[in-house]
């Protein structure tokens, strides 16, 4: 979850907007109830995305997800270590009852701020894809953060970048979560 400063106005291709649309009549305010608790994580991170490099590093750590506003929001604290050092992230997810969609935003202790534009998404068939646009290395890039394979005991996520308007995606962060506490 890379956040690199202010993003341009988010204009997504129609195909991506449809993927982020909520299910009609579905109150998704408790879609993330499965997530509350403590998770062991194993992440693989592409160190130089969108460069043609293939230098992946692995990290192991813990994610703790706390309920906020009765479940209509949550806060995930991620800390992992590996060959490339320590990574700490904070993910804030907020439910918008009007659009029936979730917003996700990330921060690191080094930056101390949430991104300029949150990712937006909704669950469909056990998967959520959040989309936003960010400036990465001086260029506008679409970002997709996905979560799937969700059970009360495990889940998977990945982040991918698209520098061509969503035609192709490069996965740059993969995480597997295994529950270790309530």
C-alpha positions as CSV (number, residue, x, y, z in Angstrom):
1,X,0.0,0.0,0.0
2,X,2.0,2.8,-1.4
3,X,0.8,6.3,-1.0
4,X,2.8,8.9,-2.8
5,X,1.4,12.4,-2.3
6,X,-1.6,14.2,-3.7
7,X,-3.4,12.4,-6.5
8,X,-5.1,13.8,-9.6
9,X,-8.9,13.8,-9.8
10,X,-10.0,10.2,-10.0
11,X,-11.5,9.4,-13.4
12,X,-11.8,5.6,-13.8
13,X,-12.7,3.7,-17.0
14,X,-16.4,2.7,-17.1
15,X,-15.4,-1.0,-16.6
16,X,-13.7,-0.2,-13.3
17,X,-16.6,1.9,-12.1
18,X,-19.0,-1.0,-12.6
19,X,-16.6,-3.3,-10.7
20,X,-16.8,-0.9,-7.7
21,X,-20.6,-0.4,-7.8
22,X,-22.5,-1.7,-4.7
23,X,-25.0,-4.5,-4.8
24,X,-28.5,-3.1,-5.2
25,X,-30.3,-3.1,-1.9
26,X,-27.4,-4.5,0.1
27,X,-26.5,-2.8,3.3
28,X,-22.7,-3.5,3.3
29,X,-22.0,-1.8,6.6
30,X,-21.0,-5.0,8.2
31,X,-19.1,-6.5,5.3
32,X,-15.8,-6.4,7.2
33,X,-17.1,-7.9,10.5
34,X,-15.1,-11.1,9.7
35,X,-11.9,-9.1,9.9
36,X,-11.9,-7.9,13.5
37,X,-9.1,-9.6,15.5
38,X,-5.5,-10.5,15.1
39,X,-4.0,-12.0,11.9
40,X,-0.6,-13.5,11.1
41,X,0.5,-12.1,7.8
42,X,2.9,-13.2,5.1
43,X,3.5,-10.6,2.4
44,X,5.5,-10.4,-0.8
45,X,6.4,-7.0,-2.1
46,X,7.7,-5.9,-5.5
47,X,10.4,-3.4,-4.5
48,X,10.5,-1.4,-7.8
49,X,7.0,-1.5,-9.3
50,X,6.4,-0.3,-12.9
51,X,10.1,-0.5,-13.7
52,X,10.2,-3.9,-15.3
53,X,12.1,-5.2,-12.3
54,X,11.3,-8.5,-10.6
55,X,12.8,-8.0,-7.2
56,X,10.3,-9.4,-4.7
57,X,11.0,-9.5,-1.0
58,X,9.0,-11.5,1.7
59,X,7.9,-10.2,5.0
60,X,6.1,-11.8,8.0
61,X,4.1,-9.9,10.6
62,X,0.9,-9.2,12.4
63,X,-2.2,-7.3,11.5
64,X,-4.7,-6.2,14.2
65,X,-8.1,-5.0,13.0
66,X,-10.3,-3.0,15.4
67,X,-14.0,-2.2,15.1
68,X,-14.9,1.5,14.9
69,X,-18.5,3.0,14.9
70,X,-20.1,-0.4,15.6
71,X,-18.4,-2.0,12.5
72,X,-19.3,0.7,10.0
73,X,-15.6,1.6,10.1
74,X,-12.4,-0.3,11.1
75,X,-8.8,0.3,11.6
76,X,-6.1,-2.2,10.6
77,X,-2.6,-1.9,12.0
78,X,0.0,-3.9,9.9
79,X,3.6,-4.5,11.0
80,X,5.9,-6.8,9.1
81,X,9.6,-7.5,8.9
82,X,11.8,-9.1,6.2
83,X,15.0,-8.7,4.2
84,X,14.1,-5.2,3.2
85,X,13.4,-4.0,6.8
86,X,10.3,-3.2,8.7
87,X,7.0,-2.0,7.2
88,X,4.3,-0.4,9.2
89,X,0.9,0.6,7.8
90,X,-2.4,1.9,9.0
91,X,-5.5,1.2,6.9
92,X,-8.7,3.1,7.7
93,X,-11.9,1.7,6.1
94,X,-15.1,3.7,6.2
95,X,-18.6,2.7,5.1
96,X,-20.6,5.3,3.1
97,X,-24.3,4.5,3.8
98,X,-25.4,6.7,0.9
99,X,-23.4,5.1,-1.9
100,X,-23.2,1.7,0.0
101,X,-19.5,1.6,-0.7
102,X,-16.4,1.4,1.4
103,X,-13.5,3.8,1.3
104,X,-10.0,2.6,2.2
105,X,-7.0,4.8,2.9
106,X,-3.5,4.1,4.1
107,X,-0.8,5.9,6.2
108,X,2.7,5.1,7.4
109,X,4.4,6.5,10.5
110,X,7.0,8.1,8.1
111,X,4.3,10.2,6.3
112,X,1.8,10.6,9.1
113,X,-1.1,11.4,6.7
114,X,-3.8,9.6,4.9
115,X,-3.6,9.7,1.1
116,X,-5.3,12.5,-0.8
117,X,-7.9,10.1,-2.5
118,X,-9.2,7.0,-0.8
119,X,-9.8,3.8,-2.7
120,X,-13.5,3.1,-3.3
121,X,-15.1,-0.4,-3.5
122,X,-17.9,-2.8,-2.5
123,X,-18.0,-6.5,-1.9
124,X,-19.3,-8.8,-4.7
125,X,-19.3,-12.5,-4.3
126,X,-16.8,-12.5,-1.4
127,X,-14.3,-10.1,-3.1
128,X,-13.8,-6.4,-2.8
129,X,-11.7,-4.3,-5.2
130,X,-10.9,-0.7,-4.2
131,X,-9.8,1.7,-6.9
132,X,-8.1,5.1,-6.8
133,X,-5.6,7.1,-8.8
134,X,-2.2,8.2,-7.3
135,X,0.9,10.0,-8.5
136,X,3.8,7.5,-8.4
137,X,7.2,8.5,-9.5
138,X,5.7,11.6,-11.1
139,X,3.0,9.8,-13.2
140,X,-0.7,9.2,-12.7
141,X,-1.3,5.5,-11.9
142,X,-4.5,3.6,-11.2
143,X,-4.3,1.6,-8.0
144,X,-6.4,-1.5,-7.2
145,X,-6.4,-3.0,-3.8
146,X,-8.3,-6.3,-3.6
147,X,-9.3,-8.6,-0.8
148,X,-10.7,-12.1,-1.4
149,X,-10.7,-15.7,-0.2
150,X,-12.3,-14.4,2.9
151,X,-13.3,-16.8,5.7
152,X,-13.2,-16.3,9.5
153,X,-9.8,-18.0,9.5
154,X,-8.0,-16.7,6.4
155,X,-8.0,-14.1,3.6
156,X,-5.8,-12.8,0.8
157,X,-5.1,-9.4,-0.6
158,X,-3.1,-7.8,-3.3
159,X,-2.3,-4.4,-4.6
160,X,-1.7,-3.7,-8.3
161,X,-0.8,-0.6,-10.4
162,X,-1.9,0.3,-13.9
163,X,0.0,2.9,-15.9
164,X,-2.2,2.5,-19.0
165,X,-5.7,3.4,-17.7
166,X,-6.6,-0.1,-16.4
167,X,-5.8,-2.1,-19.5
168,X,-3.0,-4.0,-17.8
169,X,-2.1,-4.4,-14.1
170,X,1.1,-5.2,-12.4
171,X,0.7,-6.8,-9.0
172,X,3.2,-5.4,-6.5
173,X,2.1,-6.5,-3.1
174,X,0.5,-9.9,-2.0
175,X,-0.6,-10.8,1.5
176,X,-2.0,-14.0,3.0
177,X,-3.7,-13.6,6.4
178,X,-4.2,-16.4,8.9
179,X,-6.3,-15.6,12.1
180,X,-4.4,-16.0,15.4
181,X,-6.7,-14.3,17.8
182,X,-10.2,-13.0,18.3
